Amino acid sequence: MSFGKLYSYPDNPRTTSLLVAAKASGLDVEFVHEEPSKGVSAGYTKLNALGKVPTFQGADGFVLSECIAIAVYLTAQNEKTTLLGKTKQDYASILRWMSFANSEVLSPLGAWFRPLIGRDPYNKKNVESAQAAALKSIGVVESHLTLNTFLVGERLSLADIFAASIFARGFQFVFDKEFRAQFPNVTRWYDLIRNQDVYKAVAGDVKYIDEAVKYTPPKKEPKPAAAPKPAAPKPAAPKPAAQDDEEEPVQEAPKAKHPLEALGRPTLALDDWKRKYSNDDTRSVALPWFWENYKPEEYSLWKVEYKYNDELTLTFMSSNLIGGFFARLEASRKYIFGSMSVYGESNNSVISGAFVIRGQDFRPAFDVAPDWESYNFVKLDPSNPEDKAFIEDAWSWDKPLTVGEKTYEHADGKVFK
């Protein structure tokens, strides 16, 4: 009989350890594919309000989110397990190393390799900063393993299984031959854990890489070769107008028009709103003017949220991420106004904002940016008080943001106008 369902997607680093824990406890757990970056199923948000993975739903109806909590719960189903340690100090130490791997290793590790494989926008400075932060945290583990075979005690624990599933991402993409020489204790420990029968049965075999994956810029379309200029014609006797055989001058191809240009000229000029926002107090003057002049038949309002908030690290890096996104929206500047902000603190933050755009579909406005699919777009209804308040708060920067049960203070923001 199935013990329950685990919602996630294959190769998710936070999920591998949960499947290992279930196997170690002899539990039959059904794996249900949910991948937030591709959109979750309609009912999934009833189990996880944030639409994130992993989530566990027991056969008895018990629902649990957060990977560490799920890992402990599944492991604890075996009353004879040794994976949770012998003493309360062992148990506390196991939680400590799991938390360390989840926050201090995975977050900067993701910010290091994801841009290299095209999952996130590439910024050389940000990638180098993330690499430095990841290596600093891994150095802590390296030092600990100098005198210890396992992370806690003298035998395999849940801390080893959980941390190894996190480190696996690094060995897959960036922990190359040079890294393994620099961190021999981490490499020896990872070899030991990945070759445990219970771990290998779930994660399979991992091949080491000789060189870290490198960023490959997207190929640019080659510019068409310029047609050779015709030689200057020799002077000739003038011909009668009726016999003129000169070719018509070649005209340059017209520049491609933005698809939103087909909507015609709106009665509300977005530039008027941009000037009002820039020159007047937001709450007392600009916002009342906006609501008085807003034309829902000409424009639409959208909540825009970054999909991978759990991989954000330093707030200034998150702010740079917004800046890069805005730079890539340049082709749509005359059709968009909006603001996005970082809320929270380093390693515990979210990116969220609100936009007004020409037309009723967000795609023509945003798909000029190659990374637009890294964001979720939700249409807002200004007649709904909650939606209206969200827009005003997003453009005013004077209130915190509540996501689920967590509240984040405003840290930094940027305006696209």
Residue pairs with C-beta under 8 A, 6 or more apart in sequence:
1 28
1 59
2 28
2 29
2 30
2 59
3 22
3 27
3 28
3 29
3 58
3 59
3 77
4 29
4 30
4 56
4 57
4 58
4 59
4 60
4 62
5 29
5 30
5 31
5 32
5 56
5 57
6 15
6 18
6 19
6 22
6 29
6 30
6 31
6 32
6 54
6 55
6 56
6 70
7 32
7 34
7 44
7 47
7 48
7 53
7 54
7 55
7 56
7 57
8 14
8 15
8 18
8 31
8 32
8 33
8 34
8 53
8 54
8 55
9 15
9 33
9 34
9 35
9 53
10 33
12 53
12 54
13 106
13 165
13 166
13 168
13 169
14 53
14 54
14 67
14 102
14 106
14 165
14 166
15 53
15 54
15 67
15 165
16 165
16 168
16 202
16 203
17 67
17 71
17 158
17 161
17 162
17 164
17 165
18 54
18 56
18 67
18 70
18 71
18 74
19 29
19 31
19 202
20 161
20 165
20 198
20 199
20 202
20 203
21 71
21 74
21 75
21 83
21 158
21 161
22 28
22 29
22 74
23 198
23 201
23 202
24 75
24 78
24 81
24 83
24 161
24 198
25 74
25 75
25 77
25 78
25 81
26 78
27 74
27 77
29 56
29 74
34 40
34 41
34 44
34 53
34 55
35 53
36 51
36 52
36 53
36 307
37 307
37 308
37 373
40 51
44 51
44 55
45 51
47 55
47 57
47 63
47 65
48 55
48 65
49 404
50 403
50 404
52 65
52 310
54 65
54 67
54 70
55 63
55 64
55 65
55 70
56 62
56 63
56 64
56 65
56 70
56 73
56 74
57 63
58 64
64 70
64 73
67 102
67 162
68 95
68 98
68 99
68 102
68 162
71 98
71 158
71 161
71 162
72 84
72 95
72 158
75 81
75 83
75 84
75 158
76 84
82 155
82 156
82 157
83 156
83 157
83 158
83 161
84 90
84 91
84 94
84 157
84 158
85 91
85 93
85 94
85 152
85 153
85 157
86 153
90 152
90 153
90 157
93 151
93 152
93 153
93 159
94 151
94 152
94 157
94 158
94 159
95 159
96 159
97 151
97 152
97 159
97 162
97 163
98 158
98 159
98 162
98 163
100 137
100 140
100 141
100 163
101 159
101 162
101 163
101 166
101 167
102 162
102 166
103 347
104 137
104 140
104 347
105 134
105 137
105 138
105 141
105 163
105 166
105 167
106 166
106 169
106 311
107 310
107 311
107 312
107 313
107 347
108 130
108 131
108 133
108 134
108 137
108 313
109 130
109 134
109 166
109 169
109 170
109 174
110 130
110 169
110 308
110 311
111 120
111 126
111 127
111 129
111 130
111 133
111 134
111 311
111 312
111 313
111 317
112 127
112 130
112 131
112 134
112 174
113 169
113 170
113 173
113 174
113 213
114 120
114 308
114 311
115 121
115 122
115 123
115 126
115 127
115 215
116 122
116 127
116 173
116 174
116 212
116 213
116 214
116 215
117 173
117 213
120 308
120 311
120 321
120 371
120 374
121 321
121 324
121 325
121 328
121 370
121 371
121 374
122 215
122 217
123 320
123 321
123 324
124 215
125 320
126 317
126 320
126 321
127 215
129 314
129 317
130 313
130 317
131 174
133 313
133 314
134 170
138 170
138 183
138 186
139 183
141 151
141 163
141 185
141 186
141 189
142 183
142 185
142 186
144 151
145 151
145 185
145 186
145 188
145 189
146 185
149 189
149 192
150 156
150 157
150 159
150 160
150 189
150 192
151 157
151 159
151 160
151 163
151 189
152 159
152 160
156 193
156 196
160 189
160 193
161 193
161 196
161 198
161 199
163 193
164 190
164 193
164 194
164 199
165 203
167 175
167 186
167 190
168 190
168 194
168 203
168 206
170 179
171 190
171 206
171 208
171 209
172 206
172 209
173 209
173 212
173 213
174 212
174 213
175 183
175 187
175 208
175 209
175 212
176 209
176 210
176 211
176 212
177 208
177 209
177 210
177 211
179 212
180 187
180 208
193 199
194 200
194 203
194 206
218 370
239 245
258 331
258 332
258 334
258 335
258 364
259 364
260 332
260 335
260 358
260 359
260 364
260 365
263 298
263 358
263 359
266 295
266 298
266 299
266 358
267 295
267 298
268 293
268 294
268 295
268 298
268 299
270 299
270 334
270 335
270 336
270 337
270 356
270 358
271 334
272 293
273 289
273 290
273 293
273 337
273 356
274 337
274 417
276 285
276 286
276 289
276 290
277 286
277 290
277 337
277 395
277 415
277 417
278 417
280 286
280 289
282 395
282 396
283 392
283 396
283 398
286 395
287 392
287 395
287 396
291 382
291 388
294 356
294 382
296 382
298 358
298 359
299 356
299 357
299 358
299 359
300 356
300 357
300 359
300 360
300 361
300 362
300 379
301 354
301 355
301 356
301 379
301 380
301 381
301 382
301 387
301 391
302 338
302 354
302 355
302 356
302 357
302 362
302 377
302 378
302 379
302 380
303 352
303 353
303 354
303 376
303 377
303 378
303 379
303 380
303 387
303 390
303 394
304 338
304 340
304 352
304 353
304 354
304 355
304 375
304 376
304 377
305 350
305 351
305 352
305 353
305 375
305 376
305 378
306 312
306 321
306 350
306 351
306 352
306 374
306 375
306 376
307 374
307 375
307 376
308 374
309 349
309 350
309 351
312 318
312 321
312 342
312 347
312 349
312 350
312 351
313 346
313 347
314 346
314 347
315 342
315 344
315 345
315 346
315 349
315 411
315 412
316 412
318 342
318 349
318 351
318 412
319 342
319 411
319 412
319 413
319 414
321 351
322 340
322 341
322 342
322 351
322 353
322 413
322 414
323 414
324 371
325 340
325 369
325 371
325 375
326 340
326 414
326 416
328 368
328 369
328 370
328 371
329 336
329 365
329 366
329 368
329 369
329 416
330 368
331 368
332 357
332 364
332 365
332 366
332 368
333 416
333 417
335 357
335 358
335 359
335 365
336 355
336 356
336 357
336 358
336 365
336 366
336 416
337 355
337 356
337 357
337 416
337 417
338 353
338 354
338 355
338 356
338 357
338 415
338 416
339 353
339 354
339 355
339 394
339 395
339 397
339 413
339 414
339 415
339 416
340 351
340 352
340 353
340 394
340 413
340 414
340 416
341 351
341 352
341 353
341 394
341 397
341 401
341 410
341 411
341 412
341 413
341 414
342 349
342 350
342 351
342 411
342 412
342 413
343 349
343 350
343 351
343 352
343 400
343 401
343 408
343 409
343 410
343 411
344 350
344 408
344 409
344 411
345 409
345 411
348 408
349 408
349 411
350 401
350 403
350 408
352 394
352 401
352 403
353 394
353 413
354 380
354 390
354 391
354 394
354 395
355 362
355 365
355 416
357 365
357 366
358 365
359 365
362 377
362 379
366 372
366 375
366 377
380 387
380 388
380 390
380 391
381 387
382 388
382 391
393 399
393 401
397 410
397 413
398 410
399 410
400 407
400 408
400 409
400 410
401 407
401 408
401 410
402 408
